[in-house]
Amino acid sequence: MPPESRFADPGRHPSMPPDPRFAATSMPRDPRFADASMPRDPRAAGRDLPQPRRQRPPEPPTEVIPSLPGEHPREQLDDLFDDGYPDDEQYADEYDADYEGEYDGDYDDDPPEEPRPRKRRKRALGWIAALVVIVLVAVGGAWYGYQKFFGYADYDGSGQGDALVQVEDGDSTSAIGAKLTDAGVVASSKAFVKAGADNTALSRIQQGYYLLKQHMSGADAVEQITSPGARVGRLEIRPYTQFDDITQPGGKVTPGVFTLMSKASCATLNGKNTCLSVDELRKTVADADLKTLGAPDWALAGADKALSKDKRLEGLIAPGVYDVKPGWSATELITNLVKQSTEAIQAAGLGPDNTGPGMTPYQTLIIASLVEREAITPDFGKISRVIYNRLSQRIQLQLDSTVNYVLDRPTLLTKPEDRSKSGPYNTYANYGLPPTPISVPSAAAIKAAVQPTEGDWVYFVKCEKDGHSCFAATNDEHNQNKALAQSRGVY
């Protein structure tokens, strides 16, 4: 049959004219039956034709999304490693659907489409990478936490070489540990603090200079710094002390300020001895300008009246415990001592605007030194009143302490030949006060000199074995007190 006959109207008689709707020339060709000049179906056979390329949707911007409570870990990981594109299966389905809508013919002769590979391997690698990251973060965080809260550096052994460390008032254990670390004694403050956590002696450590070794373990450093010999440069000056040594009955020597300073300066740092001799200290006091050393202005003129220049600081040193740094020069040591003493004397209530009745500050200091050497603390106020009454009534003080000061002896008794010797400190032979203080006065003695107890006493004598004195306003009362003291074996 000719091609046109396939499109003829089956109900039309052959004698009838043809329907123009079915004219061969006017009928459009079915594209499915087009000749070779028509474009072929991309899905048809023939692998030499280029395949259509999928158009990837634009990659979404990177966004950090915090995890929310209740999210499933697997869902989080899927989100973490999603590449922003639809799954292969979904994309293939959409691709097929598009072409099925355009071409609805049968293509039995077309070869089956090969399945596309899925991203299973990529996802597996993503899971492994995620697990590795989690493990590394967990291990790193645990190590950081351990190091931060429990870990610390520490040396081994008892150390070598010398290190001098100063502990100041109010320093905590951590503060001391930090100083030891800076000085190279311990490797870390934590090593020291950890080792001393149960050491009660460490909590009672006092301010001062401590000699330790470098590169010590924390435990060895705690043991060393709490040992009796660790502290160096400790200078303790007690009330009643004078600059020169005192020889007691029986030959025992009580060290004076010069000797105490010399002993406090001694230490051995890396094989070097830091001791200052008494002679060096004595010469420094004699040659120095007292104002430069830190002495108060109101004491300069009176101090120059001392028997010798090396005793000009008598009475100007306050009692207390001082820290002497081993290695200081004599000038550095004495200057530090005098400046701190000046502040302590002022704090005790003595100064240009606060003196004893009718006295200058320096005269008040002299009275305080006499009170210190003549009585015990409970009697300070009365002894001070006796001195003021005698001075106002122009009665010789007749104090054994002033006589024995020149002789470097104790103050209990004097011999007749000693009392007969001339000299500015012999208050049996002279009226008024001695030219300078004769000892280190305490704050209580200074207070008594500034504010003497009210009374009319002009005599006193030690009448009890505990050191208390008996006071009298008349000579007869005084003789009775002396007899009482003799009966008690005191006088």
C-alpha positions, 0 to 999 in steps of 0.5 A, spaced: 500 500 500 502 506 498 504 510 504 498 515 503 493 509 503 494 508 510 492 515 512 485 515 507 478 515 510 476 508 511 469 511 510 470 515 504 468 512 497 473 512 492 469 516 487 469 522 493 474 527 493 480 526 498 479 530 505 484 535 505 485 534 512 489 527 510 493 530 504 500 527 504 503 534 503 499 538 509 500 532 514 506 533 519 510 528 520 511 524 526 517 526 529 518 518 532 518 516 524 523 522 522 528 520 517 535 521 518 535 528 518 531 529 524 535 529 531 535 522 535 532 521 542 538 522 547 536 515 550 536 511 544 541 506 541 548 509 539 553 511 544 557 515 539 552 521 541 553 526 547 549 524 553 546 530 557 549 533 563 546 534 569 546 541 572 548 541 579 544 546 583 548 552 586 552 549 592 549 552 599 553 557 603 557 554 609 553 554 615 555 552 622 549 550 626 550 548 633 547 541 635 541 542 639 539 537 645 535 531 643 538 531 636 540 524 634 548 523 633 547 519 626 543 525 623 548 530 626 553 526 622 549 526 616 548 533 616 556 534 617 558 530 611 552 532 606 555 535 600 549 539 598 547 535 592 541 531 592 542 523 592 544 520 586 537 515 586 533 522 587 536 525 581 536 519 577 529 519 578 527 526 576 532 525 570 528 519 568 521 523 569 523 529 565 524 525 559 518 520 560 514 526 559 517 528 553 518 521 549 512 517 550 514 511 545 516 504 546 524 503 546 524 496 546 530 496 542 534 501 547 540 497 551 538 498 558 541 504 562 547 502 566 546 503 574 550 509 577 555 508 582 552 510 589 556 514 594 557 509 599 564 509 600 565 516 601 560 516 606 564 510 610 570 515 609 566 520 612 564 516 618 571 514 620 573 521 619 568 523 624 570 518 629 577 519 629 575 527 630 571 525 636 576 520 639 582 526 638 578 531 641 576 527 647 583 525 648 586 532 647 580 535 652 582 529 657 589 531 657 588 538 657 584 537 663 589 533 667 594 538 665 590 544 667 588 541 674 592 535 676 599 536 672 605 540 674 612 540 672 617 537 678 624 536 679 628 530 681 632 530 687 635 535 693 638 540 688 644 543 687 647 550 687 644 556 692 638 560 691 636 566 696 628 567 697 625 572 701 618 570 704 614 576 705 609 578 710 602 575 708 605 570 702 600 564 701 603 558 699 602 559 692 605 566 692 611 562 696 611 557 690 611 562 685 617 565 688 621 559 688 619 557 681 622 564 679 628 563 683 629 556 680 628 552 686 622 548 684 620 547 677 613 549 678 609 552 683 604 546 683 609 542 685 611 546 691 603 547 693 602 539 692 608 537 696 606 542 702 598 540 702 599 536 708 605 540 712 602 544 717 609 547 718 609 550 712 602 554 714 606 557 720 612 559 716 615 566 717 617 572 713 624 572 712 630 570 707 631 562 706 637 559 703 635 553 699 638 549 693 636 550 686 632 544 682 629 541 688 623 537 687 617 540 690 617 535 696 625 536 698 623 544 697 618 543 702 622 539 707 628 544 706 624 551 707 621 548 714 627 546 717 630 550 722 636 552 719 633 554 712 632 561 715 638 566 714 639 573 716 634 573 722 636 579 727 632 579 733 633 585 738 630 585 745 629 591 749 634 592 754 640 591 749 645 596 748 650 596 742 656 593 746 656 586 749 655 585 756 659 581 761 655 577 766 657 575 773 661 568 772 663 571 765 657 569 760 657 575 755 650 577 753 651 580 745 650 587 744 647 590 737 653 590 734 654 582 735 647 581 733 648 584 726 654 581 725 651 574 726 645 576 722 649 577 716 652 571 716 651 565 710 654 561 705 652 563 698 655 558 693 661 557 697 662 565 699 661 567 706 657 573 707 659 575 714 660 582 716 665 583 722 663 587 728 669 592 727 666 593 720 659 595 723 662 599 728 666 603 723 660 604 719 656 607 724 662 612 726 663 614 719 656 615 717 652 621 717 646 619 721 641 623 717 643 619 711 642 612 715 635 614 717 636 617 724 630 622 726 632 629 725 630 631 733 636 626 735 641 628 731 644 633 736 643 629 742 647 623 739 653 627 737 654 627 745 655 620 745 662 617 749 664 615 742 662 616 735 660 608 734 655 609 740 651 615 737 645 610 735 644 608 742 637 608 743 635 609 736 634 602 735 627 599 736 626 592 739 624 587 734 625 581 729 629 584 722 630 581 716 638 582 714 639 580 707 646 576 706 650 579 702 648 586 704 654 591 705 655 594 712 651 601 710 645 597 707 644 593 713 645 599 718 641 603 714 635 598 713 635 597 721 635 605 723 630 606 718 625 601 720 627 603 728 625 610 726 618 608 724 617 603 730 619 609 735 614 614 732 609 608 732 610 607 739 608 614 740 614 619 741 616 624 736 616 632 736 609 633 738 609 627 743 614 628 748 614 627 756 612 633 761 617 638 759 622 634 755 625 634 748 623 627 744 631 625 745 630 626 752 624 622 753 628 617 749 633 617 754 628 616 760 625 611 756 632 607 756 633 608 763 626 605 765 627 599 761 634 598 764 631 599 771 624 595 772 620 590 769 614 592 765 608 593 770 613 598 774 615 602 768 610 608 769 612 608 777 619 608 775 618 614 770 615 618 775 620 617 780 625 620 775 621 626 773 620 627 780 627 627 782 629 631 776 624 637 778 626 637 785 634 637 783 635 630 786 641 626 783 638 620 779 643 615 783 641 609 778 646 603 778 644 602 770 648 609 768 654 607 772 654 600 769 653 602 762 660 605 761 663 598 764 659 594 760 656 590 766 649 588 768 645 593 772 643 590 779 649 593 783 655 597 783 661 598 787 663 604 791 669 605 787 665 605 781 660 610 783 666 614 785 668 615 778 667 621 774 664 621 767 657 624 764 654 617 765 655 617 773 648 619 776 651 618 783 656 624 781 652 628 776 645 631 776 640 630 770 640 625 765 646 622 762 647 625 755 644 619 751 640 613 752 643 607 755 639 601 752 634 599 747 627 601 750 621 598 748 614 601 746 612 600 753 618 604 756 617 609 751 609 610 753 611 610 760 616 616 759 611 620 755 606 619 760 608 617 767 604 614 772 601 620 777 605 619 784 610 623 789 615 617 789 622 619 789 625 612 791 624 605 789 628 599 790 627 592 788 623 588 793 621 582 790 624 576 787 619 576 781 623 583 780 617 588 782 620 594 786 617 598 792 616 605 792 617 611 797 616 618 798 621 619 804 627 616 805 625 613 811 620 609 807 625 607 803 630 604 808 624 600 810 623 597 803 630 596 803 630 592 809 624 588 806 628 587 800 634 584 804 630 580 808 627 577 802 634 576 799 633 580 793 637 586 795 
